[in-house]
Amino acid sequence: MATSGDTERYIMEANEGELQRLANQHQVLKSAMGTLTVAPIDFSRPNLRILDSGTADGLWLRDVQATIAQPHAYVGTDIVQAFFPQPAPPGLSFHNQSITQDWPDDWQASFDYVHQRLTLAGAGQHPVKQCVSRLAGLVKPGGWVELVEADFTGDSSNGPAMQQFEAMMRNMLDKVGAGYAYATPLKSYLEDAGLVNVQEKSFDITYGAACPNAHVAKKGSAHLVTAATGLRDFTKSQVGNMDMSDQELESFPDEVRKEVESRGAHFKMLAVWAQKS
Ligand SMILES: C[S@@+](CC[C@H](N)C(=O)[O-])C[C@H]1O[C@@H](n2cnc3c(N)ncnc32)[C@H](O)[C@@H]1O
């Protein structure tokens, strides 16, 4: 009979698997974008307050901290507290906070840099625009907000397995609420929130055989195979299975692995950043 200890172990292993997938993805994004920070932050100024919303285990924060000599206050928030490192590393703090809820009053206009990557799908049925305007409210005058999100609109140069991956991703984003084109209006949301110097850049993210660095290429393949397994399970839970047969669904992660290792894959990542006047 399963005990509560078994359940805790299962949750811990599931979290470790997800954190490994996110760590692989982090290396892929860092390599393809050539930077961790797109907004023009002057990290040499003293005592900056830096927020990473949807931080998971704070890997982005820890990686930024490791490249900067000045001590700053690094704050990570997420709705899955089990992801937070225990104890928090020096200079970092972690807090339970959903992007769909009001942020603490004493955090308003208190950050020099608000960063959020690949978290807006977690808005669910909540308006994405409202989540973005809440983030804008956290930025000090002169400070920056930066959003990095996947863009599944437009034509794809990927092979058949990865085009199927993209179709399943679009379907999932539509079903959970954010909608597959959720990243396209981000620039206008930041403008409507009253921010200035609003900028946008699209990055080509390469995976597997399309990635020039062999070490990062492997991490990209591993990330996509794990993500394909999650997408397969989500699709199975949906009425109609997106017209995929049981056999197609079962073999889908393996088809993704073969195609990414032999041909590679590309995704578009949109970075949007803006300043509080
Ligand atoms: C795809 S992961 C990205 C993690 C990290 N930002 C990165 O780029 O590596 C999405 C993260 O957002 C968190 N998340 C999902 N919905 C959220 C919400 N409503 N509010 C805050 N965080 C959320 C998840 O728990 C997860 O850690």
The ligand as an SDF file (V2000), in Angstrom:
LIG
                    3D

 27 29  0  0  0  0  0  0  0  0999 V2000
    8.5210   27.0350  -17.7620 C   0  0  0  0  0  0  0  0  0  0  0  0
    8.9180   27.3610  -16.1040 S   0  0  0  0  0  0  0  0  0  0  0  0
   10.1330   28.6690  -16.2860 C   0  0  0  0  0  0  0  0  0  0  0  0
   11.0370   28.7960  -15.0990 C   0  0  0  0  0  0  0  0  0  0  0  0
   12.0930   29.9090  -15.2300 C   0  0  0  0  0  0  0  0  0  0  0  0
   11.4620   31.2120  -15.3310 N   0  0  0  0  0  0  0  0  0  0  0  0
   12.9820   29.6830  -16.4130 C   0  0  0  0  0  0  0  0  0  0  0  0
   12.8830   30.4180  -17.3960 O   0  0  0  0  0  0  0  0  0  0  0  0
   13.7910   28.7510  -16.3540 O   0  0  0  0  0  0  0  0  0  0  0  0
    7.4950   28.2240  -15.5300 C   0  0  0  0  0  0  0  0  0  0  0  0
    7.5690   28.6110  -14.0540 C   0  0  0  0  0  0  0  0  0  0  0  0
    6.4550   29.4540  -13.7630 O   0  0  0  0  0  0  0  0  0  0  0  0
    5.8440   29.0240  -12.5650 C   0  0  0  0  0  0  0  0  0  0  0  0
    4.4390   29.4480  -12.6130 N   0  0  0  0  0  0  0  0  0  0  0  0
    3.4050   28.8720  -13.2760 C   0  0  0  0  0  0  0  0  0  0  0  0
    2.2850   29.5680  -13.0800 N   0  0  0  0  0  0  0  0  0  0  0  0
    2.6170   30.6110  -12.2760 C   0  0  0  0  0  0  0  0  0  0  0  0
    1.8720   31.6750  -11.7020 C   0  0  0  0  0  0  0  0  0  0  0  0
    0.5610   31.8110  -11.9180 N   0  0  0  0  0  0  0  0  0  0  0  0
    2.5270   32.5740  -10.9290 N   0  0  0  0  0  0  0  0  0  0  0  0
    3.8600   32.4470  -10.6860 C   0  0  0  0  0  0  0  0  0  0  0  0
    4.6080   31.4470  -11.1980 N   0  0  0  0  0  0  0  0  0  0  0  0
    3.9940   30.5370  -11.9770 C   0  0  0  0  0  0  0  0  0  0  0  0
    6.0520   27.5230  -12.5630 C   0  0  0  0  0  0  0  0  0  0  0  0
    5.9160   26.9730  -11.2710 O   0  0  0  0  0  0  0  0  0  0  0  0
    7.4650   27.4090  -13.1130 C   0  0  0  0  0  0  0  0  0  0  0  0
    8.4390   27.5050  -12.1200 O   0  0  0  0  0  0  0  0  0  0  0  0
  1  2  1  0
  2  3  1  0
  2 10  1  0
  3  4  1  0
  4  5  1  0
  5  6  1  0
  5  7  1  0
  7  8  2  0
  7  9  1  0
 10 11  1  0
 11 12  1  0
 11 26  1  0
 12 13  1  0
 13 14  1  0
 13 24  1  0
 14 15  1  0
 14 23  1  0
 15 16  2  0
 16 17  1  0
 17 18  1  0
 17 23  2  0
 18 19  1  0
 18 20  2  0
 20 21  1  0
 21 22  2  0
 22 23  1  0
 24 25  1  0
 24 26  1  0
 26 27  1  0
M  CHG  2   2   1   9  -1
M  END
$$$$
